[in-house]
Amino acid sequence: MSEQVHNRLSVVRAERKVTRRVLAEAVGAHYQTIGHIERGQYNPSLDLALRIAAYFGLPVEALFSLQPFTPLTDEVYGRKTS
């Protein structure tokens, strides 16, 4: 059973002003792999997900989830989606 892994990688990357290439080099991946992960076309291995989370200093569950993420504005401002 292969489930899609949802992620906030592009949001965090943009917020931190980190390019795909810089992130890829830091975690030992190809920059195109980072793009595939961001678009949901590739599920990262546990090892890669942990390396990405460590790079940003975040818990892995802040970046990756088996459930879709709610929009950050909803989380920050307490809005409920219907």
N, C-alpha and C positions, 0 to 999 in steps of 0.2 A: 504494500500500500504506500503510494507516494503522495504526500500531502504538500500543498504549496506552503512555503514559509514566507510570511509577510514580513516586510521590513521598513524601517525608517532611515535607511542608510543615506539616500540622496538628501534628505532633509538635514540630517546631522552633518553630512559632508559640506553642504552649502553653508550651514550656520558657522561651521568651523573654518570655512574657506580652504578646504582640502580638495585637491583635484583627484580624479580617479587614479591617475598615474602615480601621484605621491602616496596615496593610500595603498595601492597595489604593491609598490616597491617596499613599503614599510611592513606589509604583512606577508610578503613572499608570494604574491599572486600576479596574474596578468591583468593589466588595466581593463581589458575587455571583459574579464570575469567579473570585475566589480560592476560594470554596466549591466551584465546579464543578471546578476543578483538584484540590483536595484529595480530592474524591470520585471522581476519575478519569473525570469526565464531559466533560472538556475538556482537550486537550493545549495547554500554553502555547506560544506562539511562542518561538523561540530568544531573541529580544530580551527578552521578558517573563521567561523563565526566568533569563537573565543578570542582569536588574535585580533579581529576587527574591533570587538568590544574593548579589549585591553588597550588598543591604540588610542581609542577615544576616551578611555578611563570611565567607561560606563558598564553597568551590568548587561550581560548578553540579552536579557529579556527587555531591556530598553530599546534595543535595536531590532530584535527578531522575535516573531511570535507565530504560533500556528493559527491564531485568530486574527482577523483584520483589526488594525489599530483604529481607534477613534481619532478624528482630526485633533491635532494638538490644540487648536483654538478652543475646542470643546472641553478638553482637559484643563487648560489654563483658566478659562473663564467659566467653567462649570455648566456649560450648556449641555443639554440632553438631545441626542439625535433620536428621531422617531423611527 
